[in-house]
Amino acid sequence: MDPAPLLSLLAPLLLALSGGLIALAAEPFLARVRKHQVLPWIVAVACIAAAFAVALAPNGQAYGMLALDAARRWLMLTTLAVTAVAVGGLQASLDRDRFPGGESYALAAVAASGVLLMIMSLDALAAFVGMETAALAIYALVGLRRQRPESGEALLKYLVMGAVFSAIFLYGVALYYGATGSTRFGAPAVAGREALFALGASCMLIGLAFKLGAVPFHAWAPDAYTGAPVAVTGLMGAIVKLGAVALLGSLWLGLAASDGKPVRLDQAVPPVPGLRSALLEPLALLLTILAIASIVIGSFAMLRQSSLRRLVGYSAIANAGFLLLPFILPFRDAAIDLSALWLYAVAYALATAAALAAAAAIAGPDDAGDNLSQLHGRGRQFPLYGAVLSVCLASLAGLPPMLGFLGKFAVLGQTVAAGGWIIALVALIAALAAAAAYLYLLVQLWAGTPRDEQPLALGGDALNRWGSAAAAVLLVALLACPGLLPSSAAVAAPTAASSLSAPPPGGK
């Protein structure tokens, strides 16, 4: 990977963070009504500027710490789009509820900057800084409605679980450093330290599996999603997974190559033969078990939910399983290709954020009306938001002609090609159960008229209308432009190593 100017790689992160800081500095000087009219647009404009910076930045790496390639570019653009959409949902709900503060918009921008750092990271320490930056901002957003008991419960569970698994990830980084002499992804193990190397990689994978919300690390997700404001549920469900899958991809491809070179997410990598059998295949088996359990438990649990946020919480668990399926190693001696993972992640993040931004506008005061029965007829009352929800739910269900259909097709097709046709069949059956839950929500949206006697009043939602509608259009339009979507480049040259052992690297 060619060197790139550090400033060009940092520019998107700095622009997003600057938008948050400007919003935070302006917040005390604005009246309550003006806060929700001005601050969301500051953050949205910062996200748009950061997206242009991502589009213009050259591919390459800087100092072995940060990198940009085609896959990372897509994930970063999606992160910024999702943030702008979620900020619009926050504007609609907080303005409607006359929320006194405007710090939530700044926190969303800070969370986005942390996820951007996670996506660009070539080094586990840089990734940890980004992970904690995003997590601290999202903790505050989850507990935004401090007067509600479920909000405090959600914050406590998410904070405690997040702290535990961040410690596990960091402990894995320490073991990885002890085995390789470096914290960079892709560093080879020093001879004689193979067990330490395997243990460190396993701890890092477990920490990232929590961030992804996979079973059995999923217990926090439904409660945290239910206690958070609806728009925050969309934000945390989307950008946290984007950051987690980027780090999982960097770690996995780095383990496969083990050549000390910067990890590219847009390339297929032929794994080192000895390392494949000694480390990758056991870890792939572990991830396969987590994937199947997440898909089955998340999908069938969705059928029992009456709250939209809780339904999305279990949907996030099911989708975490689909995001883990591309890590199944092919039974044949083929290269590891994660292109289906990036496609699925982009489709899932856009659909989740836009669906919950639209739901935030029609969920009623304090988001108390997100019960499925209370959403009865809201699609007829608010056709734009009903249409956005319909498109997003269809994409999450994997129905054509939505981008989610292409994502599920790519992941399941890759799973079958890897020899896991039974796994793909189980995932398909579970996906049909999840589709039934999405269909029931669609029926509630469009069947009859709203059951409440008083018409629902909306707050200032101009940004939400534009943002959620644009995301819904993208879910359809991108399917018509497959050449623009993330895919893997030519297979990287195989490494000469044949086992876990390698000479000490010259890294950190």
N, C-alpha and C positions, 0 to 999 in steps of 0.2 A: 504494500500500500504506500503510495507516494506521500511525502510530507505535504502538509497544508498549513497555511497561516493560522496560528492559534486564535487570533481575533476573529477570523471568519467563522470558526467553529463555535466560539463563545458568544458571538453576536446574537443568535436567537435566544439563548438563555438570558443574556443581559437585557435584551429588549423586553422579554416577558417579565423579568424581575423588576425592571424599571417601571413598567406599567403598574405593577402591584405597589411599589413604593410611592409612586406619584399619587395613586388612589388613597393610600394610607395617610400620606401627608395632607391631602386635601380634605379628608373626611371630617376633621374637627371644625373646619371653617364653613361647612355647608349645613343648611337646615335639613331637617329630616326628609322632607319631600324631595329636595334637591339632591340628596345623597343617592337616592335610587334612580334619579334621572341622569346624573352625570357620571358617577363612579363606574357603573357597568360599561359605559361606552369607552371610558379611558382604558379599562382592561381589554375590551374587545379590540380596540384600535392597536394596542400593544401586541396582541396576539396576531393580528393581521400583519403588522410590521415584522414580527418575528418569523411569520410564515414566508414572507418575501426574502428575509435573510437566509432561511433554510433553502429556499429554491435557488438562490444565487450563489450559495457557498459551494466551493469545489469539493469533490470527493478527496479524501486523504486522511492522514492522521497527524497528530501533533504530540510530540514528546512521549509517545507510547501511552498516553493517558486518555485522549479523546480521539474519536474517529467519526467520519461520515461516509456512508455509501448509499446505494440505492434503497436498500431495505430500511436502513436507519432514517433516511430522508422521509420515507412514507410514514414511518411510525411517529416521527417528530411533527410532520404536518397534521397527522390525525390528532395528536395530543393537543396541538394549538387549536384546531377546529373544535374539538370536544370541549375545551376550556371555554371558548367563546360561546358555544351553545349552552353550557351549564351556567355561565354567568347570566345569560338571558333568562334562563329558568329561575335563577335566584332573584333577579330583578322583578319578575312577574309575581313571585310569591311574597317576597319581603315588602314590596311596595303595597301590595294588597293588604297585608297584615299590619302595615304601619310600623314595621320593625325599626327601632330607634337607631341602630348602628349600621355602618356601611363597611365594617372591616372584613366582612365575608368576601367581598370582591377582591380585596388585596390578598387574602389567604388563598383564593383560587389561583391567582397568578403565581404566588410563591410555590404552590403545589405543582403547577405546570412546569416551572423552572427546575424543580427537583427531578421531575420525571424526564425532562429533556436531558439532564445530566446523566441519569440512569441509562438512557438509550444510547448516548454517545460514548459511554465509559468503556475503555479497554482495560481498566485496572479496577480491582475489587475495592480498593479504598475510595477511589473516586465514586464508584457505584454506591458504596455505603453512605457517603456524604449526600448524594442525590436522593437515596432512599429515605434517609432520615429527614431531609429537608421537606420532601413531599409528605411524609407521614406526620410530622409535627403540625403542618398546616391543615391536614385533613382531620386530625384529632380535634382541633378547634372547631372545624366546620361541622363535624358530627355532633358536638355538644352545643351547637349554636342556639337552640331553643332551651335555655337553661331552666325555664320554669316547668318544663315537662319531665316527669319522672323517667319515662322511657328514653329520653335523650341522655340523661345522666347515666343510666344503665348501659346504653350503647357505647358511650364514651369510655366508661370504665372497662368494659369487656375488650373493646378494640385497643385501648391503650395498654392494658396488661398483656394481652396476647401479642400485640405488636412488639412490646419491649422484650418479651421472652424470645421470640423468633428472630428479632434483630440481634440479640446476644448470641443465638445459635449461629446465625450467618457470620457474625464477626469472629466467633471462635473458629469456624471453618476457615475463614481467611487467615487466621493466625497459624493453623495447622498447614494450610496450603503454602504459606510463606516458609514455614519450617521445612517443608518437603521440596520446595523448588528454589528457594532463595529469592523469590520475586512474588509480587502480588498481581502481576499482569495475567490476564486470561491467556491460556495457551502456553504457559511456561512449562517445560518438561521437568519431570521429577529427577532429583539427584539419586544416583545409584544407592540402593540400600534403604531408601525412604519411601518405598512404594505404598506400604500400609498407611503411613502418615498422609501421603498424597490422596489415597482413596478416602480416608476418613474426613479430610478437609473438604474434598469435593462433595461428599455426601452431606455434610453439615450445611454447606452453602446451598445445595439443592433443596434441602428441607426448609431453610429460611425463605427461599424464593417460592416454594410450594405454598407456604402460608400466605405470602403476598398475593399469590394467584387465587387463593381461596379454595384449594383442592382438598378433598377428603383425605385424611381425617383431621385436617387443620382448618375445617370449615365452620366450626361451631359458633364462632363470633359473627359470621357474615349476616345471617338473617336478622339477628337482634341489632347489629350495628346499622344495617340498611333501614330497618324499621324505625329506629330512633332518630336517624338523621333527617333533615329536610329532604323533600322529594328530589329537588334539583341536585343536592349534594350526593344523594344516592347515585344519581346518574354520573356525576363527576368521579366519585371514588370507584364505582364499578367499571369505569372506562379507563381512566388514565393510569390507575394503579396496575391494572392488568397489562397495559402497554409497556410500562416500565419493567414489570416482572418478566414478561416474555422476552423482551430485548436482552435482559441480563441472563435469563436461562439459555437463550440462543448463544450469547457470547461465551458463557461457561461451557456449554455442550460442544460447540464447534471448536473451542480452544482445547478441550480435553481430547477431542478426536484428532486434531492436528498435532498438538504437543510439540510444536516446532519453534516456539518463542516469537513468532511473527505476529503482527497486529491482526486481530480476528475481524474478518469481513463477514457480515451477515447475509450478503447477497451472493455468496459463493457456496457451492456444494463442496464438501470436504471428504476425501477418502481417509477413513480412520487408520491409525497405525495398527498393524495386525495383532501384535502382542497385547497392546493396550485395549484393543477391541474386546478380546475375550476376558482379560483380567479385570477391567473396570467398566467399560461402556455397556456390555451386555447385562451384567447384574444391575447397574443403575437403570438401564432401559426397562428391565423387568419390573423394577420398583415403580418407575413412572407409569408403566402400563397398568399396573394394579391400581395406582392412584387415579389414573384416567378413567378406567372402567367404573370404579366405585363412585367417582364424582359424577359421571354422566348418569348412572342409574339412580343414585340417591337424589341428586338435584332434580332430575327430570320428573321422577314420580312424586317427589315431595311437592312440586309445583301444583299438582292436581288438587291438593288439599288446602291451598292458601286462599284466604279471603281478602287479604291486603295486597295492594299493588306493589308496595315496597318489599314486602316479604316474598311475594312471588318473584320479583326481580332478584332478591337475595339468593333464592334457590336456583334461579336461572343463571346467576353468576357462577354458582358451584358447578352446574351442568356444563356451562361453557368453558370453565377451567379444565374440565376433563377433555373436551374437544381440543383445547389449546395444548394439552399434553400429548395427544395422539401422534403428532409429527415426530416426537422423540423416539418412537419405536424404531429400533434398528432394522434395516432390511435383512432378511435371512440370507440373501445372496451377498457376495462380497462387492457391495456397491457403495457409492459415496453417500454421505448424509446430506440431505437437501431439506432445508426448512422453509422453502418458499411458500408452501401451503400455510404455514403458521402465520407469516406476516399478512397474508391475504385475509385469513380468518380473523386475526386480531383487529385489522382495520375495519372490517365489516361489523364485528361485534361492538367495538367502541363507538362507532358512529350511531348505530341503531340504539344502543342503550342510552347514550347521552341525550339524543334527540327525543326518544320516547319519554324519558322522565322529565325533560324540560317542558314538553307539551303537557304532561300530566301535572306538573307543578302549577301550571296556569289554571287548571280546572279542578284542583283537589280541594278547593275551599279554604276557609280560614284556618291557619296553623296546620295546613296540610292534613286536616282531620278527615277529609272526604276522599281518601284514597282507597277506601273499601270498595271492592268490586261492585257491590250492590249500589253504592252511592254514586258510582260512575255511570249508572244506567241512563242512557239517552244523552250523555254529554256530547257525543259525536254529532248529534243533530243540533244541539244547542250551540256548539262551537265547531263548525265544519272544518276549519283549517287545522285545529289541533286534533280533531278526530281523524282527518286524513293523514296527518303526520304519524299519529299513533298507529294507524292501520298499516302504513308502509313499514314502519320500524318493527312492529310485531311480526309482520310477514317475513321480514329479513331475518329476525331472530329465529323464526320457525324454520327458515331455510327454504322458503317458497320462491319459485321464479316469478317475475324476472328481477329479483332483488339480489344485491351483492352478497347477502348472507347465503343464498343458494349456491353461488359459486364457491364461497368459502367452505361450506360443508361438503360440497362435491369434491373439492380439491383435497381436503383432509381425509375423507373416507376413501377416496380413490388412492391416495398415497398409502393409506393403511392397508388396503387390499393388495397393492403392488408390493408392499413389504412382507406379504404373507399372512397378514392378520385379518383374514376375511371373516373369521368368527367374531373378532373384536368389532369389526365394522358392522356386522349384522346386529350385535347387541346394542351398539351405539345408535344404529338406525331405528331400532324398536323403541329405545328410550327417547329418541328425538321425536317420534310420532306422539308419545305421551306428552312431551313438552308442548308440541304443536297444538294438542287438544286444550291445554291450559291457555295458550295464547288466543286460540279461537274463541274460548268462552269469554275472555276479556273483550274481544272484538264484538261479540254478540251483545254484551252489556253496553258497550259504547253506542251502538247504533239501534238497538231495539227499543222502540217506544219513545217516550218523552221522560225528562228528568222527574224523579219522584218527589223532590222537595218542592214546597209551595213557593218559596221565594226564589227569584232568579239569581243565579250566581254572578257576583260582580267581579270583574277582572281589575287588576292593578295596571300600572304602566308596563306594557309588554311588547313594545315595538321591537326591541332587540330580540326578544324571544320568538316573535313571529318570523322575523327574517332568518334567525339562526336555525331554528328547528326545521323550517321549511327548506332551507338550503341543504341541511344534512339529509333530509328525506329525499330530495332530488338527487343528491350524490349517490345514495344507495341504489338508485335506478340507473343513473347516467353512467356510473363507473362500470356497470356490467356490459354496457355497449362499447366500452373502450378498454378491452382486456390488455392491450399493449402498454397502457399506462400503469398497470398494476404491478406490485413488487414481484420479482421472480429472481431465480438464481442465475448467476453468470456461469461462465465456463468452470468446469471442475478444477480446483486448485491442484497444483502438482503434488504427487504423493511425497511423503517424507521418507527419509532413509531409515529412520528409527524402526526398530522391530519389537520393542518392549517398553515397559514403563520406565526403564532405566535410561538415563541420558547424562551427558556431561553437565556439570554445574553451569547454569546460565550466567550471562554477564549482566543480568538485570539488577533489580534492587537487592 
